[in-house]
């Protein structure tokens, strides 16, 4: 015995360009339109319903306002302070003020004492001293420009602080000129 498979009935093609149920419910489209209208009208409706009486004083900040929302005509005259701005433009220069009182006479400040020395070829110098003018004391010593092949062996202040001592070595076959300096200040 042979079994034949039953074939499902063929549906008839809708004559309304292939749409099923052409006269059926249209609620999904209507729901979409309602959502769209409410969504777009929401901010506008809120703006129309919320006024200055509903907003608490000092509750809005700059991030709550869109750019360009506040204009000069919206601000009360003389109500803004310099701290309300990130930049305050400089105004015109005012008139010259009266001269101040003369201050007490000061003491000599920082000076640089210097000495030019010649270091003989292929030699180490004897200690070279750069002195400060009294009542100043040396706080630092150094060399303006040290030529190639000339080394500073040591530098140190005088024991009493009256100047700075240097010892130099010349490793060349010619005499070399060196400018030594001492930084001097008034001892208080």
MDAnalysis code that builds the backbone (N, CA, C; Angstrom):
import MDAnalysis as mda
import numpy as np

u = mda.Universe.empty(564, n_residues=188, atom_resindex=np.repeat(np.arange(188), 3), trajectory=True)
u.add_TopologyAttr("name", ["N", "CA", "C"] * 188)
u.add_TopologyAttr("resid", np.arange(1, 189))
u.add_TopologyAttr("resname", ["UNK", "UNK", "UNK", "UNK", "UNK", "UNK", "UNK", "UNK", "UNK", "UNK", "UNK", "UNK", "UNK", "UNK", "UNK", "UNK", "UNK", "UNK", "UNK", "UNK", "UNK", "UNK", "UNK", "UNK", "UNK", "UNK", "UNK", "UNK", "UNK", "UNK", "UNK", "UNK", "UNK", "UNK", "UNK", "UNK", "UNK", "UNK", "UNK", "UNK", "UNK", "UNK", "UNK", "UNK", "UNK", "UNK", "UNK", "UNK", "UNK", "UNK", "UNK", "UNK", "UNK", "UNK", "UNK", "UNK", "UNK", "UNK", "UNK", "UNK", "UNK", "UNK", "UNK", "UNK", "UNK", "UNK", "UNK", "UNK", "UNK", "UNK", "UNK", "UNK", "UNK", "UNK", "UNK", "UNK", "UNK", "UNK", "UNK", "UNK", "UNK", "UNK", "UNK", "UNK", "UNK", "UNK", "UNK", "UNK", "UNK", "UNK", "UNK", "UNK", "UNK", "UNK", "UNK", "UNK", "UNK", "UNK", "UNK", "UNK", "UNK", "UNK", "UNK", "UNK", "UNK", "UNK", "UNK", "UNK", "UNK", "UNK", "UNK", "UNK", "UNK", "UNK", "UNK", "UNK", "UNK", "UNK", "UNK", "UNK", "UNK", "UNK", "UNK", "UNK", "UNK", "UNK", "UNK", "UNK", "UNK", "UNK", "UNK", "UNK", "UNK", "UNK", "UNK", "UNK", "UNK", "UNK", "UNK", "UNK", "UNK", "UNK", "UNK", "UNK", "UNK", "UNK", "UNK", "UNK", "UNK", "UNK", "UNK", "UNK", "UNK", "UNK", "UNK", "UNK", "UNK", "UNK", "UNK", "UNK", "UNK", "UNK", "UNK", "UNK", "UNK", "UNK", "UNK", "UNK", "UNK", "UNK", "UNK", "UNK", "UNK", "UNK", "UNK", "UNK", "UNK", "UNK", "UNK", "UNK", "UNK", "UNK", "UNK", "UNK", "UNK", "UNK", "UNK", "UNK"])
u.atoms.positions = np.array([
    [0.820, -1.152, 0.000],
    [0.000, 0.000, 0.000],
    [0.883, 1.241, 0.000],
    [0.501, 2.069, -0.775],
    [1.271, 3.289, -0.960],
    [0.517, 4.455, -0.341],
    [1.305, 5.262, 0.416],
    [0.689, 6.416, 1.059],
    [1.022, 7.668, 0.265],
    [0.040, 8.418, 0.080],
    [0.268, 9.688, -0.605],
    [0.185, 10.808, 0.411],
    [1.043, 11.695, 0.217],
    [1.101, 12.850, 1.104],
    [0.062, 13.852, 0.704],
    [-0.569, 14.362, 1.692],
    [-1.610, 15.339, 1.405],
    [-0.953, 16.707, 1.270],
    [-1.235, 17.434, 0.272],
    [-0.663, 18.771, 0.065],
    [-1.587, 19.805, 0.675],
    [-0.988, 20.839, 1.319],
    [-1.817, 21.870, 1.928],
    [-2.535, 22.667, 0.861],
    [-3.665, 23.189, 1.217],
    [-4.404, 23.976, 0.236],
    [-3.639, 25.233, -0.141],
    [-3.726, 25.666, -1.338],
    [-3.051, 26.861, -1.847],
    [-3.896, 28.068, -1.480],
    [-3.216, 29.056, -0.887],
    [-3.920, 30.280, -0.541],
    [-4.107, 31.116, -1.772],
    [-5.157, 31.811, -1.740],
    [-5.409, 32.685, -2.867],
    [-4.638, 33.978, -2.679],
    [-4.096, 34.481, -3.732],
    [-3.378, 35.745, -3.718],
    [-4.355, 36.880, -3.477],
    [-3.962, 37.800, -2.614],
    [-4.817, 38.953, -2.361],
    [-4.704, 39.886, -3.540],
    [-5.800, 40.423, -3.888],
    [-5.800, 41.322, -5.029],
    [-5.331, 42.714, -4.657],
    [-5.121, 42.966, -3.339],
    [-4.733, 44.313, -2.877],
    [-3.208, 44.404, -2.808],
    [-2.542, 44.123, -3.873],
    [-1.093, 44.210, -4.031],
    [-0.343, 43.422, -2.968],
    [-0.791, 42.284, -2.616],
    [-0.078, 41.396, -1.732],
    [-0.229, 41.709, -0.256],
    [-1.002, 42.708, 0.136],
    [-1.176, 43.020, 1.553],
    [-2.171, 42.037, 2.145],
    [-1.847, 41.610, 3.340],
    [-2.785, 40.749, 4.046],
    [-3.773, 41.618, 4.772],
    [-4.904, 41.170, 4.848],
    [-5.937, 41.795, 5.659],
    [-6.015, 43.296, 5.393],
    [-6.319, 43.711, 4.185],
    [-6.299, 45.134, 3.847],
    [-7.269, 45.973, 4.677],
    [-8.269, 45.437, 5.213],
    [-9.213, 46.235, 5.999],
    [-9.000, 46.037, 7.489],
    [-7.843, 45.436, 7.924],
    [-7.580, 45.086, 9.324],
    [-7.255, 46.295, 10.186],
    [-6.960, 46.041, 11.478],
    [-6.718, 47.146, 12.414],
    [-5.455, 47.925, 12.069],
    [-5.486, 49.200, 12.318],
    [-4.352, 50.073, 12.055],
    [-3.805, 50.644, 13.363],
    [-3.997, 49.976, 14.473],
    [-3.570, 50.503, 15.774],
    [-2.058, 50.656, 15.898],
    [-1.195, 49.821, 15.312],
    [0.255, 50.062, 15.449],
    [0.679, 51.389, 14.828],
    [0.098, 51.738, 13.715],
    [0.447, 52.997, 13.057],
    [-0.047, 54.164, 13.893],
    [-1.268, 54.044, 14.406],
    [-1.815, 55.109, 15.248],
    [-0.993, 55.274, 16.530],
    [-0.589, 54.164, 17.142],
    [0.218, 54.238, 18.360],
    [1.550, 54.930, 18.075],
    [2.161, 54.601, 16.951],
    [3.426, 55.235, 16.568],
    [3.246, 56.738, 16.377],
    [2.157, 57.144, 15.733],
    [1.897, 58.573, 15.538],
    [1.677, 59.290, 16.862],
    [0.950, 58.675, 17.778],
    [0.710, 59.290, 19.091],
    [2.030, 59.466, 19.837],
    [2.861, 58.429, 19.849],
    [4.165, 58.515, 20.521],
    [5.018, 59.609, 19.893],
    [5.014, 59.704, 18.588],
    [5.805, 60.717, 17.886],
    [5.335, 62.125, 18.222],
    [4.029, 62.361, 18.216],
    [3.489, 63.687, 18.519],
    [3.774, 64.070, 19.965],
    [3.573, 63.153, 20.902],
    [3.827, 63.446, 22.320],
    [5.314, 63.674, 22.553],
    [6.144, 62.873, 21.900],
    [7.598, 63.025, 22.068],
    [8.101, 64.364, 21.567],
    [7.593, 64.813, 20.461],
    [8.043, 66.089, 19.909],
    [7.425, 67.280, 20.622],
    [6.238, 67.123, 21.099],
    [5.555, 68.242, 21.754],
    [5.910, 68.334, 23.230],
    [6.543, 67.292, 23.800],
    [6.851, 67.278, 25.232],
    [7.666, 68.470, 25.701],
    [8.865, 68.730, 25.137],
    [9.660, 69.869, 25.585],
    [8.960, 71.206, 25.353],
    [8.273, 71.312, 24.223],
    [7.565, 72.566, 23.945],
    [6.429, 72.761, 24.939],
    [5.734, 71.686, 25.242],
    [4.644, 71.783, 26.217],
    [5.194, 72.104, 27.594],
    [6.342, 71.496, 27.963],
    [6.944, 71.776, 29.269],
    [7.392, 73.226, 29.343],
    [7.965, 73.746, 28.267],
    [8.413, 75.139, 28.258],
    [7.230, 76.079, 28.401],
    [6.096, 75.700, 27.811],
    [4.917, 76.551, 27.907],
    [4.298, 76.466, 29.294],
    [4.460, 75.345, 29.992],
    [3.835, 75.155, 31.292],
    [4.705, 75.634, 32.451],
    [6.044, 75.659, 32.278],
    [6.948, 76.057, 33.362],
    [7.386, 77.486, 33.118],
    [7.125, 78.337, 34.072],
    [7.503, 79.742, 33.971],
    [8.435, 80.125, 35.108],
    [8.765, 81.406, 35.214],
    [9.702, 81.865, 36.233],
    [9.163, 81.664, 37.644],
    [7.862, 81.597, 37.826],
    [7.290, 81.384, 39.164],
    [7.529, 79.953, 39.644],
    [7.663, 79.000, 38.698],
    [7.880, 77.615, 39.080],
    [9.360, 77.283, 39.305],
    [10.262, 78.181, 38.917],
    [11.692, 77.926, 39.064],
    [12.188, 78.586, 40.342],
    [12.858, 77.806, 41.191],
    [13.394, 78.306, 42.454],
    [14.590, 79.217, 42.156],
    [14.700, 80.339, 42.879],
    [15.814, 81.276, 42.683],
    [17.143, 80.558, 42.873],
    [18.115, 80.906, 42.042],
    [19.486, 80.378, 42.063],
    [19.564, 78.880, 41.808],
    [18.513, 78.264, 41.253],
    [18.561, 76.827, 40.995],
    [19.080, 76.500, 39.599],
    [19.046, 77.451, 38.665],
    [19.541, 77.199, 37.314],
    [21.004, 77.597, 37.219],
    [21.790, 76.818, 36.471],
    [23.199, 77.133, 36.229],
    [23.425, 77.225, 34.727],
    [24.647, 77.527, 34.344],
    [24.975, 77.672, 32.927],
    [24.723, 76.418, 32.121],
    [24.890, 75.222, 32.722],
    [24.662, 73.991, 31.970],
    [23.176, 73.759, 31.709],
    [22.298, 74.421, 32.482],
    [20.855, 74.275, 32.272],
    [20.341, 75.111, 31.111],
    [21.146, 76.038, 30.629],
    [20.723, 76.942, 29.553],
    [21.430, 76.557, 28.263],
    [20.748, 76.665, 27.161],
    [21.401, 76.386, 25.883],
    [22.212, 77.616, 25.463],
    [23.209, 77.399, 24.629],
    [24.058, 78.494, 24.156],
    [23.212, 79.550, 23.459],
    [23.481, 80.802, 23.751],
    [22.775, 81.908, 23.117],
    [21.409, 82.179, 23.707],
    [21.059, 81.511, 24.831],
    [19.723, 81.683, 25.412],
    [19.589, 82.998, 26.177],
    [20.704, 83.558, 26.667],
    [20.661, 84.791, 27.455],
    [21.348, 85.890, 26.658],
    [20.689, 87.028, 26.553],
    [21.221, 88.173, 25.813],
    [21.387, 89.351, 26.771],
    [22.075, 90.376, 26.324],
    [22.298, 91.554, 27.155],
    [21.010, 92.189, 27.649],
    [19.981, 92.165, 26.838],
    [18.703, 92.765, 27.243],
    [18.027, 91.940, 28.351],
    [18.462, 90.675, 28.550],
    [17.882, 89.820, 29.589],
    [18.509, 90.060, 30.957],
    [19.616, 90.819, 31.023],
    [20.355, 91.014, 32.267],
    [20.098, 92.414, 32.802],
    [19.770, 92.496, 34.106],
    [19.512, 93.787, 34.748],
    [20.822, 94.581, 34.830],
    [20.771, 95.878, 34.539],
    [21.950, 96.734, 34.596],
    [22.563, 96.709, 35.993],
    [23.891, 96.730, 36.074],
    [24.674, 96.766, 37.304],
    [24.476, 95.513, 38.172],
    [23.967, 94.422, 37.613],
    [23.731, 93.219, 38.420],
    [24.887, 92.222, 38.331],
    [25.796, 92.369, 37.372],
    [26.898, 91.433, 37.220],
    [28.141, 91.951, 37.930],
    [28.896, 91.013, 38.528],
    [30.137, 91.339, 39.240],
    [31.318, 90.752, 38.460],
    [32.540, 91.212, 38.707],
    [33.701, 90.654, 37.984],
    [33.839, 89.147, 38.157],
    [33.493, 88.603, 39.313],
    [33.626, 87.153, 39.508],
    [32.597, 86.346, 38.717],
    [31.610, 87.012, 38.101],
    [30.643, 86.328, 37.245],
    [31.234, 85.998, 35.871],
    [32.429, 86.492, 35.568],
    [33.045, 86.305, 34.257],
    [34.330, 85.513, 34.400],
    [34.667, 84.727, 33.365],
    [35.951, 84.025, 33.359],
    [37.067, 84.968, 32.909],
    [36.724, 86.060, 32.251],
    [37.711, 87.031, 31.783],
    [37.093, 88.414, 31.904],
    [37.816, 89.326, 32.544],
    [37.330, 90.695, 32.677],
    [38.252, 91.577, 31.827],
    [37.708, 92.248, 30.818],
    [38.573, 93.082, 29.975],
    [39.169, 94.238, 30.768],
    [40.384, 94.611, 30.393],
    [41.080, 95.710, 31.060],
    [40.508, 97.034, 30.566],
    [40.235, 97.901, 31.501],
    [39.714, 99.220, 31.159],
    [40.836, 100.188, 30.831],
    [40.496, 101.434, 30.579],
    [41.536, 102.431, 30.262],
    [42.397, 102.715, 31.496],
    [43.636, 103.123, 31.239],
    [44.569, 103.443, 32.315],
    [44.123, 104.706, 33.029],
    [44.154, 104.652, 34.350],
    [43.750, 105.797, 35.156],
    [44.871, 106.820, 35.276],
    [44.597, 107.944, 35.953],
    [45.619, 108.985, 36.111],
    [46.728, 108.531, 37.060],
    [47.898, 109.133, 36.916],
    [49.051, 108.831, 37.749],
    [48.761, 109.236, 39.193],
    [49.081, 108.360, 40.128],
    [48.864, 108.646, 41.545],
    [49.964, 109.514, 42.125],
    [49.754, 109.954, 43.359],
    [50.760, 110.767, 44.062],
    [51.969, 109.899, 44.381],
    [53.166, 110.502, 44.430],
    [54.360, 109.722, 44.773],
    [54.286, 109.264, 46.235],
    [54.867, 108.099, 46.488],
    [54.881, 107.549, 47.836],
    [55.976, 108.178, 48.687],
    [55.996, 107.822, 49.962],
    [57.004, 108.324, 50.896],
    [58.344, 107.669, 50.586],
    [59.404, 108.398, 50.818],
    [60.744, 107.870, 50.584],
    [61.058, 106.822, 51.650],
    [61.570, 105.699, 51.215],
    [61.914, 104.621, 52.131],
    [63.272, 104.842, 52.773],
    [63.584, 104.032, 53.770],
    [64.897, 104.161, 54.431],
    [66.004, 103.780, 53.459],
    [67.189, 104.359, 53.672],
    [68.300, 104.045, 52.776],
    [68.702, 102.586, 52.995],
    [68.878, 101.909, 51.898],
    [69.202, 100.487, 51.972],
    [70.695, 100.261, 52.076],
    [71.052, 98.997, 52.195],
    [72.461, 98.616, 52.239],
    [72.818, 98.005, 50.896],
    [74.090, 97.961, 50.554],
    [74.473, 97.378, 49.268],
    [73.954, 95.947, 49.164],
    [73.440, 95.627, 48.014],
    [72.884, 94.285, 47.812],
    [73.916, 93.344, 47.240],
    [73.505, 92.537, 46.322],
    [74.368, 91.539, 45.709],
    [75.272, 92.188, 44.667],
    [76.521, 91.815, 44.677],
    [77.467, 92.265, 43.643],
    [78.291, 91.066, 43.179],
    [78.902, 91.213, 42.020],
    [79.778, 90.179, 41.482],
    [81.181, 90.777, 41.393],
    [82.098, 90.218, 42.181],
    [83.509, 90.630, 42.108],
    [84.199, 89.706, 41.115],
    [85.087, 90.256, 40.325],
    [85.724, 89.411, 39.317],
    [87.201, 89.749, 39.190],
    [87.949, 88.742, 38.725],
    [89.388, 88.898, 38.547],
    [89.810, 88.078, 37.331],
    [90.614, 88.697, 36.453],
    [91.159, 87.992, 35.289],
    [92.555, 87.513, 35.648],
    [92.793, 86.216, 35.443],
    [94.108, 85.637, 35.755],
    [94.630, 84.899, 34.534],
    [95.957, 84.749, 34.466],
    [96.598, 83.972, 33.409],
    [97.220, 82.747, 34.078],
    [96.842, 81.576, 33.575],
    [97.390, 80.328, 34.099],
    [98.474, 79.884, 33.128],
    [99.686, 79.694, 33.663],
    [100.840, 79.328, 32.830],
    [100.619, 77.960, 32.194],
    [101.259, 77.745, 31.046],
    [101.113, 76.483, 30.313],
    [101.594, 75.308, 31.154],
    [100.900, 74.167, 31.002],
    [101.258, 72.910, 31.658],
    [101.576, 73.097, 33.132],
    [100.657, 73.765, 33.858],
    [100.925, 74.021, 35.273],
    [99.634, 74.026, 36.080],
    [99.808, 74.000, 37.407],
    [98.711, 74.172, 38.354],
    [98.979, 75.494, 39.052],
    [97.950, 76.334, 39.116],
    [98.142, 77.668, 39.700],
    [98.236, 77.602, 41.215],
    [98.830, 78.603, 41.784],
    [98.734, 78.819, 43.226],
    [97.298, 79.258, 43.508],
    [96.841, 79.204, 44.754],
    [95.496, 79.697, 45.034],
    [95.340, 81.157, 44.592],
    [94.256, 81.409, 43.849],
    [93.940, 82.752, 43.361],
    [92.732, 83.230, 44.150],
    [92.817, 84.431, 44.734],
    [91.733, 84.951, 45.564],
    [90.978, 86.057, 44.831],
    [89.625, 86.009, 44.925],
    [88.762, 87.081, 44.426],
    [88.065, 87.627, 45.665],
    [88.335, 88.913, 45.983],
    [87.832, 89.503, 47.234],
    [86.534, 90.286, 47.023],
    [85.714, 90.306, 48.071],
    [84.502, 91.117, 48.112],
    [84.831, 92.417, 48.831],
    [84.070, 93.483, 48.532],
    [84.241, 94.761, 49.225],
    [83.564, 94.664, 50.583],
    [84.226, 95.176, 51.629],
    [83.646, 95.163, 52.982],
    [82.394, 96.045, 52.967],
    [81.340, 95.745, 53.621],
    [81.091, 94.672, 54.592],
    [80.515, 93.416, 53.950],
    [80.689, 93.236, 52.644],
    [80.117, 92.066, 51.974],
    [80.928, 90.811, 52.246],
    [80.245, 89.643, 52.068],
    [80.859, 88.333, 52.234],
    [80.568, 87.511, 50.988],
    [81.520, 86.644, 50.630],
    [81.364, 85.780, 49.452],
    [80.453, 84.597, 49.803],
    [79.471, 84.334, 48.933],
    [78.584, 83.185, 49.144],
    [78.741, 82.131, 48.046],
    [79.429, 82.482, 46.942],
    [79.588, 81.541, 45.843],
    [80.730, 82.013, 44.972],
    [81.404, 81.063, 44.321],
    [82.467, 81.407, 43.391],
    [82.336, 80.580, 42.128],
    [82.792, 81.119, 41.007],
    [82.706, 80.388, 39.752],
    [83.581, 81.022, 38.694],
    [83.510, 80.440, 37.496],
    [84.318, 80.875, 36.362],
    [83.379, 81.364, 35.279],
    [83.704, 82.560, 34.688],
    [82.891, 83.069, 33.586],
    [82.893, 82.084, 32.439],
    [84.050, 81.847, 31.806],
    [84.211, 80.860, 30.733],
    [85.523, 80.139, 31.000],
    [85.453, 78.823, 31.041],
    [86.647, 78.017, 31.291],
    [87.133, 77.469, 29.953],
    [88.332, 77.852, 29.500],
    [88.831, 77.374, 28.199],
    [89.016, 75.849, 28.211],
    [88.994, 75.265, 26.998],
    [89.278, 73.826, 26.881],
    [90.644, 73.539, 27.472],
    [90.781, 72.373, 28.063],
    [92.044, 71.905, 28.634],
    [92.476, 72.697, 29.875],
    [91.571, 73.530, 30.428],
    [91.840, 74.199, 31.706],
    [90.794, 73.692, 32.681],
    [91.261, 73.163, 33.824],
    [90.368, 72.565, 34.810],
    [90.397, 73.374, 36.093],
    [89.260, 73.403, 36.782],
    [89.227, 73.991, 38.111],
    [89.482, 72.845, 39.081],
    [90.591, 72.919, 39.811],
    [90.942, 71.846, 40.745],
    [90.091, 71.942, 42.004],
    [89.910, 73.150, 42.509],
    [89.002, 73.373, 43.631],
    [88.675, 74.840, 43.734],
    [87.532, 75.109, 44.430],
    [87.153, 76.483, 44.749],
    [86.457, 76.428, 46.098],
    [86.732, 77.459, 46.922],
    [86.173, 77.475, 48.284],
    [86.198, 78.908, 48.803],
    [85.327, 79.216, 49.792],
    [85.354, 80.572, 50.361],
    [86.565, 80.763, 51.281],
    [86.997, 82.012, 51.425],
    [88.007, 82.348, 52.430],
    [87.430, 81.991, 53.795],
    [88.277, 81.683, 54.746],
    [87.809, 81.293, 56.074],
    [86.953, 82.383, 56.707],
    [87.314, 83.633, 56.517],
    [86.551, 84.747, 57.115],
    [85.416, 85.234, 56.197],
    [85.233, 84.601, 55.010],
    [84.161, 84.968, 54.093],
    [84.443, 86.208, 53.268],
    [85.651, 86.744, 53.331],
    [85.961, 87.989, 52.623],
    [86.148, 87.806, 51.117],
    [86.205, 86.572, 50.628],
    [86.376, 86.334, 49.201],
    [86.281, 84.859, 48.889],
    [86.717, 84.505, 47.669],
    [86.651, 83.115, 47.207],
    [87.991, 82.733, 46.611],
    [88.485, 81.512, 46.924],
    [89.767, 81.016, 46.433],
    [89.556, 79.984, 45.328],
    [90.491, 79.990, 44.351],
    [90.437, 79.054, 43.226],
    [91.833, 78.474, 43.008],
    [91.893, 77.216, 42.554],
    [93.121, 76.608, 42.059],
    [92.774, 76.008, 40.703],
    [93.586, 76.389, 39.670],
    [93.317, 75.975, 38.293],
    [94.483, 75.171, 37.740],
    [94.221, 74.290, 36.768],
    [95.273, 73.536, 36.084],
    [95.140, 73.784, 34.596],
    [96.261, 74.123, 33.945],
    [96.315, 74.346, 32.500],
    [97.033, 73.152, 31.880],
    [96.336, 72.386, 31.010],
    [96.928, 71.209, 30.380],
    [97.395, 71.499, 28.954],
    [97.450, 72.783, 28.566],
    [97.875, 73.127, 27.198],
    [99.316, 73.607, 27.222],
    [99.888, 73.762, 26.026],
    [101.265, 74.242, 25.907],
    [101.328, 75.763, 25.782],
    [100.177, 76.446, 26.000],
    [100.148, 77.921, 25.931],
    [99.490, 78.458, 27.199],
    [99.864, 79.673, 27.575],
    [99.235, 80.327, 28.714],
    [97.751, 80.573, 28.391],
    [96.868, 80.458, 29.412],
    [95.425, 80.627, 29.214],
    [94.897, 81.702, 30.170],
    [94.021, 82.578, 29.641],
    [93.398, 83.628, 30.447],
    [92.027, 83.130, 30.921],
    [91.763, 83.347, 32.228],
    [90.512, 82.872, 32.837],
    [89.936, 84.014, 33.672],
    [88.583, 84.186, 33.610],
    [87.888, 85.184, 34.439],
    [87.220, 84.457, 35.590],
    [87.623, 84.804, 36.806],
    [87.066, 84.195, 38.033],
    [86.087, 85.175, 38.666],
    [85.040, 84.624, 39.312],
    [84.006, 85.484, 39.894],
    [83.643, 85.016, 41.298],
    [83.303, 85.986, 42.149],
    [82.776, 85.709, 43.483],
    [81.471, 86.471, 43.633],
    [80.435, 85.799, 44.129],
    [79.148, 86.438, 44.382],
    [79.183, 86.929, 45.819],
    [78.976, 88.241, 46.002],
    [79.128, 88.863, 47.315],
    [77.823, 89.508, 47.764],
    [77.492, 89.338, 49.063],
    [76.296, 89.953, 49.643],
    [76.646, 90.554, 51.002],
    [75.772, 91.420, 51.499],
    [75.996, 92.017, 52.813],
    [75.648, 90.976, 53.866],
    [76.552, 90.795, 54.820],
    [76.322, 89.863, 55.926],
    [75.458, 90.536, 56.959],
    [74.316, 89.980, 57.284],
    [73.402, 90.594, 58.276],
    [73.423, 89.827, 59.553],
])
